[in-house]
Amino acid sequence: MGNPILFIILAVIAVAAALMMITSRNAVHAALFLIVNFMTVAVFYLLLKAPFVAMVQVTVYAGAIMVLFLFVIMLLGAEKLQGVNYRTLFGRVVIGLLGLALIVTFALALLGVFGPAGVEAATIPPLDADPAALGIRLFEAYVLPFQITAVLLLVAAIGVVVLRPRNKGEKAE
């Protein structure tokens, strides 16, 4: 993986950005914290010697998807988020159980209960990391999912335009 100190610093940044994203009351700020999280994931990919995947992470997620998120947030005028009330007993129990499950799973993974990490990787044949070969393989085998994703994003953008709140002086069509 590389330098463990660098990994710990990046992990702290990623977790802090995720926590700030979840607790932020402003949707634009939450989206910006998500971009920070995406960038730290891209640096993790660089540490794993996967520069193409890191570049895809930055361009697709931190670039295109976040621009779409910010466009939808601004178009809907949803900059201020309504708080969710987790003060009920049910909310506290669910949060506690999910947090406990996450901590237990992480501890078991650190202790190696799930088996050695390299066993599965050794049985999978290596994929050609050349971007051209990867692109050809993706578009040969996965054309339909790409098209479905494009249509889904288009329908979401049209839905935002149609369902956005109207100003008092603006006429509904």
JOMOPE-V869986 format. One record per pair of residues at least 6 apart in sequence whose ideal C-beta (glycine too) atoms are under 6 Angstrom apart, sorted by sequence separation. I is the first residue (numbers start at 0). J is the second residue. D is the distance in whole Angstrom. If there is no record, write none. Layout:
I&J&D, I&J&D
This chain:
23&29&4, 165&171&6, 44&52&5, 45&53&5, 20&29&5, 44&53&4, 20&32&4, 41&53&4, 44&56&6, 19&32&5, 20&33&5, 41&56&4, 16&32&5, 40&56&6, 41&57&5, 16&35&4, 17&36&5, 16&36&4, 13&36&6, 37&60&5, 38&61&6, 37&61&4, 13&39&4, 12&39&5, 34&61&5, 9&39&5, 34&65&5, 9&42&6, 30&68&5, 30&69&6, 1&46&5, 26&72&5, 26&77&5, 27&78&5, 26&78&5, 25&78&6, 26&80&5, 24&80&6, 51&130&5, 74&159&5, 71&159&5, 75&163&5, 74&163&6
